[in-house]
Amino acid sequence: MEKRDLKISFGKSGSGSISPKLSIPKSFLDKIGITQKEREIEIEVNEDTQEIIIRKKK
């Protein structure tokens, strides 16, 4: 398993709302088979463990 420390960017829109963004390394996406043609994912949050899980959608 590979691990990286990343930072989330927070952008502000004209209406004042804040939009968080995260860039996932391409090497991680390659490992789980995410491509430009097959790019749908599932995302799950576990509040107990404070983890976000990203999976390729089946």
Secondary structure by P-SEA (a helix, b strand, c coil): cbbbbbbbbbbbcccbbbbbbbbccaaaaaaaccccccccbbbbbbccccbbbbbccc
